[in-house]
């Protein structure tokens, strides 16, 4: 999404809570540059339910409405892989919700935070994948970045930290 400068990201995470007109420009640029966008739908933190499970005027949970919206607009963003350049952030800590969203969103990649330190397990992330085993990218950020805290051998050096993260 960065055409110039030091950050040359392949995907960008965007919030839909400013309205669809605030995410569409990111989607258009992503497709133009052969990149992608993850839209926050059902994040992994416990209090995310305050928003994602709120009900809109039609009686639909916000997370389900967002999933349906992303699925609906995905047609014009499908790439050679059969997946859309528009994906969704779906937390590992809510496997039931992830399963419902995956049934609706077959052509969208899921970025799946919450694995490990936040309590999401391998069993919990299964519903984020399609039946062919594709469609999800599971993130274990804290489990990787803070691994040094579990090591008795960590000497405090930058070199050892980088080796542990790798």
Buried (B, 14 or more C-beta within 10 A) or exposed (E): BEEEEEEEEEBBBBEBEEEEEEBBEBBBBBBEBEBBBBBBBBBBEEEBBEBBBEEEEEEEBBBBBBBBBBBEBBEEBBEEEEBBBBBBBBBBBBBEBBEBBBEEBBBBBBBBBBBBBBEBEEEBBBBBBBEEEEBBEBBBEBEEEEBBEEEEEEEEEEEBBEEBEE
